[in-house]
Amino acid sequence: MIMEYREYKELLYKAFEQNSLSHLLCEENSEKLYKFSNILVETNKTFNLTAITEEKEVILKHFVDCASISKHIPANSKLIDVGCGAGFPSLPIAILRNDVTVTSLDSTTKKIDFINRTAKELLLNNIVAISARAEDFAKNNREKFDVATSRAVARLNILDELCLPLVKVDGLFIAMKSSRGETEFSEAKFGIGKLGAKLEFVEKNALNFGEASIERETYIFRKLRKTPTQYPRIYSQIAKKPL
């Protein structure tokens, strides 16, 4: 049975307040998160989008988690979410930050169709979803975005080559990781420099809702210079021999 909006809104505000994110909520975007949650759960019955479908889990593990990077996204940014899956973090960011123009990128057409349908139902005019591989998309979209994000897609030494060519000089690459970030960063450090970026800082925190908690490590990289034109390579080369 679908939770009533009043009850859902109360849970949503409690979760966001517990993680110092309540400033992002208002009546309009609370309603949109509620509708998004319902669309996600209903669609998930016929097409596997997420293993997380219980309301409280969706609020913490999807909405609070995605909202936690909002403070790192400059005002009026053009953001690309690489390997967006069912729209995380791109859909919550588009809902919570109407000043940000969002591009959701994924190679799975059904997931992209879901995001575009959801955006239309929620009357979001600041997000578009595109079905393409990141290395192919980069051919005509090099260094067009202020921010690239990616959550739980691949190891950092693969993600860096997929994301950094899309970022403008002085832009940011925000990699959302769990507890293996330090190991992945040590593997990727050389390649990140080769691609024209450096680590700006790491944010490690626990996101909480009631008794539930998730660990999050967010790695923020600054693009210092243009990425050499030979990158990104084709994916098989990236995966076989990361930089």
GITAHU-V764439 format. One line per field, one symbol per residue. burial: # if it has 24 or more other ideal C-beta (glycine too) atoms within 12 Angstrom, else .. A space follows every 50 residues. Layout:
# GITAHU-V764439
burial->???
This chain:
# GITAHU-V764439
burial->.......##.######.##.#..##...##.##########.#.....## .##.################.###..######################.# ########..##.######..#.#.#######.##.##..########## ##################..########..#..##..##.##.######. ......###..#.#.########...#...###.#..#...##
